[in-house]
Amino acid sequence: MSRVLLGRPPAPEEARRKAQALFDEEGPRLAAPLFLPGADDPRGEARHAIGLSAQALAQVLGDGGLVVVAAEENLEAVSGTWRGKLHGRPDLIVGPPPAIIDLKWGAWRRRQSLENGTALQLAAYAVLLRDRPRAPWPDVAYFILRTQQLLTASARFPNAEIVKGRSMEQTWKSFEAKYEEIRRALDLGELLAPGNPDEAGEIYPEEDDLDLEGRLQLAPPCHFCELGALCGRAFGGDGGSA
């Protein structure tokens, strides 16, 4: 996507052709399992989705008068709130003015995260993109590759599905409040494992959400590591592991 769209985007049909040609050329190196014998169907699905996605994104950029100014560029911010540095690599930074488009294969929970204010990754990218504390919060969006949907809480992007929910500023401030709460507990020598079931055998929270006090609550069963004994996932009622 970065090679097709970086700079001023081509015409939508040309973007589709270029993306699919790159898939054929680079795919065996970057996604070898899709090019093994018996993988014709998933390879065809991926090629089709990537071509249509490049076409749809080129259309959005052209209609909105936007260009891709950076793709997977490392960004960094420093703040006393996190007691360190925040790093991130947004998929696409477009403008002017600067905005974020994050590419995801599927829409699983993306719409819900925008609705309930738990799109933390997008909020973090927005923080990284702001060039000064009082600067406006940049617009952000998810682009779903499988279905070519653009999901956003902003009216900035043409042909996007507007998802009504919390702002990125609200999401980030909620994260900071929760972060500080956990840091204070650590300073007192308390290491909380939110994945451990309570007296009733329940794990809290079951889903990502903002609580009534505006603090970000992230569900512990992430399934992305093998350290379930640390977060408590390994001891959940379903007997699963992270």
Secondary structure, DSSP 8 states (H G I E B T S, - for coil): -HHHHBBS---HHHHHHHHHHHHHHHHHHH-GGGGSTT-HHHHHHHHHHHHHHHHHHHHHHHHHT-EEEEES--EEEEETTTTEEEEE--SEEEETTTEEEEEESS-TTHHHHHHHT--HHHHHHHHHH-SSTTS----EEEEETTTTEEEESSS-STT-EE-----HHHHHHHHHHHHHHHHHHHHTT----TTS--TTS--S-SS-EE-TTS-EE--S---S-S-HHHHTGGGSTT----
